Amino acid sequence: MDWLVQMLGLPESYLSKGEGGGVIQGSASEAIVTCMVAARERMIRKCCERLEGEEKERRIAQTKGKLVAMGSDMVHSASPKGALIASTLYYSIPVKAEDGFALTRKGLRTALKEQEEKGRIPYYCTVTLGATATCAVDVFKEIAEVKKEYPDLWIHVDAAYAGAALVCEEYQHHAKYFGEFDSFNFNMHKWLLVNFDASCLFVRHRHDLISALTITPSYLLNPSAISGQVTDYRDWQIPLGRRFRALKIWFTLRSYGVSGLQHHIRRTIKLGEFFADLIKGRSDLFNIITGPSFALTVISVVPPKKTEQQKLVNGEVNDFIPDAEQQHREEANAVTKQVYEAVNARGEVFLTSGVIAGNYAIRVVSANQNAEEKWVKRAFELLVEEAEKVHSQA
Ligand SMILES: Cc1ncc(COP(=O)(O)O)c(C=O)c1O
């Protein structure tokens, strides 16, 4: 895990030689809920320090009911699910297309103030490097400024997919402010050539995890644990037992080397750019909603142009109708869904979809080890064929 800190250009505070360290877990969802529990316990300790006995118990119960976790409305569902499991409230912060769907200082600050005005206690926030739907990146510099005003708010960086890109120096600027945050997680099994599952979680203060998750019954006591000679990862995670995931990570690192991993990331990002360029060349058929970003391009299909006769039937005089924008969106959503389903029904490539700010979207990612230019081109051709079919039927 210390090798990974160096390889990804993460802050030194995540190294095990200081107060931090890393632990390999099974999934980003597991990492998120683990951090939420640690954050919850840290906040409860803070709110109830110096109290004793029943008074303390009462205050703990009151505090628990007020705790709220948050994240932008682009975060993966693992965050609201984490709050569900940690049994706290959750608030989803709206983000805007004009900000690239990123969480900003203003967005976070407004949400924190709103929650406080409601009597709630914000204790945890997920920020994202590479949101699932769009690969959006939150504005870490601004979030780090807000963290200074709210030092007890646990900030977790969810980089489940795109964190792998940090292996290349040209993406490491994203990690510049991670030293201000409490934890960071990325899945090596998503884009960094390790078999499922290998989710790497790093914390700045391992004490936060250990003090929340340590329970030592007599049957787990042994001289090494008592002397502190070994790191007991059961205190850094939910289960007691662990798989030996470090071995497959070790094999991957030693087989590819850092340069091999960099080559893989750069090659697949380039393929994403190649796909986006093809799409740009057919602006009569497609719109790019976001990207290419970390090999992901998110597109919608342009609705077919209406004939003068159709416009007359619809009552669209001089191209003007009062709710033109809404109507255009509905038409685009319908044709995008139609093309998406038609391409997948052919069974040659399998694309995924999503809804971004009310827009139905097709998501194309080239981050697979076996991705090649010819397959990416073929996916584009299939999209063109099906979009042209829809246009010709209009
Ligand atoms: C940004 C992000 N976070 C979390 C997850 C959840 O990952 P896991 O299946 O490891 O829980 C995903 C999965 O796609 C993701 O893209």
The ligand as a Gaussian input file, in Angstrom:
#p B3LYP/6-31G(d) Opt

LIG

0 1
 C      -17.244000       6.457000      -8.432000
 C      -17.711000       5.125000      -7.937000
 N      -17.798000       4.898000      -6.626000
 C      -18.194000       3.713000      -6.127000
 C      -18.538000       2.676000      -6.958000
 C      -18.966000       1.378000      -6.347000
 O      -17.968000       0.456000      -6.503000
 P      -17.941000      -0.964000      -5.748000
 O      -18.642000      -1.912000      -6.658000
 O      -16.487000      -1.272000      -5.616000
 O      -18.639000      -0.828000      -4.455000
 C      -18.462000       2.849000      -8.345000
 C      -18.839000       1.753000      -9.253000
 O      -18.987000       1.874000     -10.418000
 C      -18.039000       4.104000      -8.847000
 O      -17.948000       4.341000     -10.163000

